[in-house]
Amino acid sequence: MMKLYLNATSPYARMVRIIMLEKQLEGNVELCWCDPWSDDEALLRENPIGRIPTLVTEVGMAISESLLIALYLDEQCSVRPLITADRKEEILHVAGLGVGLMDAAFSTVISAKYLNNEANDSVLSQRRLRAIQRTLEHLENNVECYLSFETISIGDIAVAVALDYLAFRLPELGISNSYTKLEDWRSNISKRLSFKETAFE
Ligand SMILES: N[C@@H](CCC(=O)N[C@@H](CS)C(=O)NCC(=O)O)C(=O)O
């Protein structure tokens, strides 16, 4: 049995959970709910970096970094491949954008929490917000060729989780109203069981 250290609000952990469900691996993984911000002892014993998601494999090796975990699970199980050979470059392009969006959104939220809201007026935070806007525009203009809600890839999962996280944690950005094609796509992919079962709360 593998173990996945996670919490209910991490976009990175949600991405891994969705992958587990899509690949029908949930019976092989024990969920270990924890709070990485309070130095959870069990998590730190497994992984000195102390971040979630952390996957502990059946041979007891801890893997962190959501994309590395995604690659590992994809190789372990051939159900619904996350990166298909025919669209490899495109999928990796989109996955990078999705995780980049997640990073920018997550840094904005965590800076407000730990450094106070003024941190978000800084030059760095303004750069992050511009990156979010540019990336959303790029995706909005390419929804039809880049994104799918039927045969989904690691790119689709990363972008959808990032959009959900933006709507969940930074509603003041109003992305749902500004990027209507992306919003339609998000509402379709969100109907999948894997998304419903892992919704942010
Ligand atoms: N790049 C990492 C980011 C993981 C990450 O930042 N996790 C946060 C929760 S969302 C965490 O565990 N933070 C605890 C800490 O930094 O001490 C990934 O893709 O997995």
PDBQT file of the ligand as one rigid body, heavy atoms in Angstrom, charges set to zero:
ROOT
HETATM    1  N1  LIG A 301       6.207  22.451  -5.909  1.00  0.00    +0.000 N 
HETATM    2  C1  LIG A 301       5.540  21.692  -4.885  1.00  0.00    +0.000 C 
HETATM    3  C2  LIG A 301       4.749  22.632  -3.997  1.00  0.00    +0.000 C 
HETATM    4  C3  LIG A 301       4.212  21.928  -2.743  1.00  0.00    +0.000 C 
HETATM    5  C4  LIG A 301       3.796  22.931  -1.676  1.00  0.00    +0.000 C 
HETATM    6  O1  LIG A 301       4.122  24.131  -1.704  1.00  0.00    +0.000 OA
HETATM    7  N2  LIG A 301       3.037  22.442  -0.675  1.00  0.00    +0.000 N 
HETATM    8  C5  LIG A 301       2.601  23.286   0.436  1.00  0.00    +0.000 C 
HETATM    9  C6  LIG A 301       1.105  23.118   0.680  1.00  0.00    +0.000 C 
HETATM   10  S1  LIG A 301       0.168  23.652  -0.684  1.00  0.00    +0.000 SA
HETATM   11  C7  LIG A 301       3.293  22.843   1.705  1.00  0.00    +0.000 C 
HETATM   12  O2  LIG A 301       3.298  21.680   2.027  1.00  0.00    +0.000 OA
HETATM   13  N3  LIG A 301       3.882  23.806   2.439  1.00  0.00    +0.000 N 
HETATM   14  C8  LIG A 301       4.499  23.581   3.702  1.00  0.00    +0.000 C 
HETATM   15  C9  LIG A 301       5.821  24.266   3.832  1.00  0.00    +0.000 C 
HETATM   16  O3  LIG A 301       6.277  24.899   2.840  1.00  0.00    +0.000 OA
HETATM   17  O4  LIG A 301       6.407  24.174   4.900  1.00  0.00    +0.000 OA
HETATM   18  C10 LIG A 301       4.657  20.624  -5.565  1.00  0.00    +0.000 C 
HETATM   19  O5  LIG A 301       4.383  20.735  -6.769  1.00  0.00    +0.000 OA
HETATM   20  O6  LIG A 301       4.297  19.642  -4.906  1.00  0.00    +0.000 OA
ENDROOT
TORSDOF 0
